[in-house]
Amino acid sequence: DQQVKQNSPSLSVQEGRISILNCDYTNSMFDYFLWYKKYPAEGPTFLISISSIKDKNEDGRFTVFLNKSAKHLSLHIVPSQPGDSAVYFCAAQFQGAQKLVFGQGTRLTINP
Amino acid sequence: GAVVSQHPSWVICKSGTSVKIECRSLDFQATTMFWYRQFPKQSLMLMATSNEGSKATYEQGVEKDKFLINHASLTLSTLTVTSAHPEDSSFYICSAETGERVTEAFFGQGTRLTVV
């Protein structure tokens, strides 16, 4: 049972444009959400996170939006750069728990 | 940021042999480490949670006798794949946390295991 879902396995965006990566979750008990970026043969690196009490968090070119009623979050990258090409994972965490539940990942390709 | 080192980055072994993967936190003490497995084009699946000085907690469906986890110190956890088979070929990644409820888990570089 996939509790965190990234339904788009891949996304291609022109350099300079906005990249929007989506993530849906099924368990309303998740109270913290994170986005990770992963290059091939490397471990994921943390990008940005959001608490369930917020609906938006911004850090430079990266903004995460959370819609609790829809159980949906999205990561916006603007402007997109070639170095942003990677696999992006969203992850969720239960209150009081340490482990992360990951989505399947979305491969983002930024075209020059 | 914190550094987690995983070794080896890749390994090829014969069926029936055992392989040990190390995960070290280099600049902080990790009371809890996590081991994940990733199949191609799939999500990172948590295998087990390991706490220093105690037995690991395995996720449902993960064979604890096959995937031996030892967390002997606050900076080192090891995963041993025993009697490896080709279906164990995968990308294994560890992560480490300080013991507080942190917002970022620090991941190792991962280990690509190929069993032939």
HADDOCK unambig.tbl for C-alpha pairs under 7 A between the chains (distance, minus, plus):
assign (segid A and resid 41 and name CA) (segid B and resid 110 and name CA) 6.63 0.50 0.50
assign (segid A and resid 42 and name CA) (segid B and resid 109 and name CA) 4.45 0.50 0.50
assign (segid A and resid 42 and name CA) (segid B and resid 110 and name CA) 5.76 0.50 0.50
assign (segid A and resid 43 and name CA) (segid B and resid 93 and name CA) 6.57 0.50 0.50
assign (segid A and resid 43 and name CA) (segid B and resid 107 and name CA) 5.50 0.50 0.50
assign (segid A and resid 43 and name CA) (segid B and resid 108 and name CA) 5.37 0.50 0.50
assign (segid A and resid 43 and name CA) (segid B and resid 109 and name CA) 4.18 0.50 0.50
assign (segid A and resid 43 and name CA) (segid B and resid 110 and name CA) 5.35 0.50 0.50
assign (segid A and resid 44 and name CA) (segid B and resid 107 and name CA) 6.14 0.50 0.50
assign (segid A and resid 45 and name CA) (segid B and resid 107 and name CA) 6.87 0.50 0.50
assign (segid A and resid 46 and name CA) (segid B and resid 104 and name CA) 6.28 0.50 0.50
assign (segid A and resid 98 and name CA) (segid B and resid 101 and name CA) 6.24 0.50 0.50
assign (segid A and resid 102 and name CA) (segid B and resid 43 and name CA) 6.08 0.50 0.50
assign (segid A and resid 102 and name CA) (segid B and resid 44 and name CA) 6.00 0.50 0.50
assign (segid A and resid 103 and name CA) (segid B and resid 43 and name CA) 5.53 0.50 0.50
assign (segid A and resid 104 and name CA) (segid B and resid 42 and name CA) 5.01 0.50 0.50
assign (segid A and resid 104 and name CA) (segid B and resid 43 and name CA) 3.76 0.50 0.50
assign (segid A and resid 105 and name CA) (segid B and resid 43 and name CA) 6.19 0.50 0.50
